[in-house]
Amino acid sequence: MSDGSGGGVQITADALIHLRARSPLARRLAIESPYDRLFLTEAGAGLAKMALSLDPVYEQFNLVRYAWFTRRMSQHAARYGQVVVLGAGYDTRSIALPELRAGKCRVFELDYPDVLSAKRRVLGDNGVALPEGLRYVPCDLNADDPGSRLAAAGFDASAPAAAVMEGVFFFLGGERAAALLEPASLGLARGSALTFDAWTETRTRTLNEKIMRKTGHRLFGDAPLGDGAEEAAAALRRKGYGDVTVVALDEIARQYGVDAIADPMRNSWLVIDARLD
Ligand SMILES: C[S@@+](CC[C@H](N)C(=O)[O-])C[C@H]1O[C@@H](n2cnc3c(N)ncnc32)[C@H](O)[C@@H]1O
């Protein structure tokens, strides 16, 4: 689906589609998106296989994260009038989840232009209409100003919103990633929520070294939130977020009964929920 014109990171969205559409674990977790199969590619299957060979929890953690985020996105949609999905890839929950498609909240999906145009084309070719309240907002999060892109797409920076970023943060450049967490960068009003997952320094360094040996280049940006849950929470508080919860995916996997494989880098993949005071 992805042509790799943005440096290749887009293809990681294809790999997640492969997991969700093909993994028996996805069925066990009752992950059923009616549209995922439209985005299946051989490149996605190949990348998923390679990623699993480098990271034993790749499948388990990505799927349990998706199940967890699905619930959180439904809750956000029930509570907020606007939901922003950063690095949306081929995630189609804004079309499939009743709470998101109902039209009560507006949804803004950001990703590289080629990802969003491929997504629009595939859905259109298959007769899938986009809900009235859904906007695709082309944006390179490493180079463009997401706040002004959102404003141009009709996002209301004076009203609280929920911003969600799943499986994206660790691909961004360290400084850009840190800047994206500044509430002003997206135009988040007081009372807004931010939910995303992030890696510790140890996980980022270890996986970059493995990828480097395999492909000759790094894939992940420097981790800007330190090396553990407490450091990450403190960094978010310094940016003005209160009510910050940081939970490792190891724990969430246990809660879902999907912890057959222990992460060799324990508690290094964090899920962060924060609210702006
Ligand atoms: C692993 S995929 C996750 C996709 C989706 N959130 C999901 O869970 O299925 C990472 C996504 O982040 C997007 N991404 C990575 N770096 C980006 C950047 N600098 N600007 C915009 N999108 C980016 C990729 O194009 C890709 O769609």
The ligand as an SDF file (V2000), in Angstrom:
LIG
                    3D

 27 29  0  0  0  0  0  0  0  0999 V2000
    3.3240    1.5880   13.0040 C   0  0  0  0  0  0  0  0  0  0  0  0
    2.3200    2.6180   12.0140 S   0  0  0  0  0  0  0  0  0  0  0  0
    0.9180    2.8560   13.0870 C   0  0  0  0  0  0  0  0  0  0  0  0
   -0.3190    3.1980   12.3120 C   0  0  0  0  0  0  0  0  0  0  0  0
   -1.6040    3.2950   13.1360 C   0  0  0  0  0  0  0  0  0  0  0  0
   -1.4740    4.2450   14.2200 N   0  0  0  0  0  0  0  0  0  0  0  0
   -2.0120    1.9400   13.6550 C   0  0  0  0  0  0  0  0  0  0  0  0
   -1.9230    1.7350   14.8730 O   0  0  0  0  0  0  0  0  0  0  0  0
   -2.4020    1.0940   12.8480 O   0  0  0  0  0  0  0  0  0  0  0  0
    3.1550    4.1920   12.1240 C   0  0  0  0  0  0  0  0  0  0  0  0
    2.4630    5.2700   11.3550 C   0  0  0  0  0  0  0  0  0  0  0  0
    3.0740    6.5150   11.6790 O   0  0  0  0  0  0  0  0  0  0  0  0
    3.2160    7.2530   10.5000 C   0  0  0  0  0  0  0  0  0  0  0  0
    4.3440    8.1820   10.6710 N   0  0  0  0  0  0  0  0  0  0  0  0
    5.6040    7.9010   11.0540 C   0  0  0  0  0  0  0  0  0  0  0  0
    6.3660    9.0120   11.0260 N   0  0  0  0  0  0  0  0  0  0  0  0
    5.5430   10.0240   10.6190 C   0  0  0  0  0  0  0  0  0  0  0  0
    5.7420   11.4000   10.3810 C   0  0  0  0  0  0  0  0  0  0  0  0
    6.9300   11.9810   10.5270 N   0  0  0  0  0  0  0  0  0  0  0  0
    4.6830   12.1280    9.9780 N   0  0  0  0  0  0  0  0  0  0  0  0
    3.4640   11.5610    9.7970 C   0  0  0  0  0  0  0  0  0  0  0  0
    3.2160   10.2510   10.0080 N   0  0  0  0  0  0  0  0  0  0  0  0
    4.2560    9.4910   10.4040 C   0  0  0  0  0  0  0  0  0  0  0  0
    3.5250    6.2100    9.4370 C   0  0  0  0  0  0  0  0  0  0  0  0
    3.3070    6.6920    8.1250 O   0  0  0  0  0  0  0  0  0  0  0  0
    2.5700    5.0940    9.8380 C   0  0  0  0  0  0  0  0  0  0  0  0
    1.3200    5.2190    9.2480 O   0  0  0  0  0  0  0  0  0  0  0  0
  1  2  1  0
  2  3  1  0
  2 10  1  0
  3  4  1  0
  4  5  1  0
  5  6  1  0
  5  7  1  0
  7  8  2  0
  7  9  1  0
 10 11  1  0
 11 12  1  0
 11 26  1  0
 12 13  1  0
 13 14  1  0
 13 24  1  0
 14 15  1  0
 14 23  1  0
 15 16  2  0
 16 17  1  0
 17 18  1  0
 17 23  2  0
 18 19  1  0
 18 20  2  0
 20 21  1  0
 21 22  2  0
 22 23  1  0
 24 25  1  0
 24 26  1  0
 26 27  1  0
M  CHG  2   2   1   9  -1
M  END
$$$$
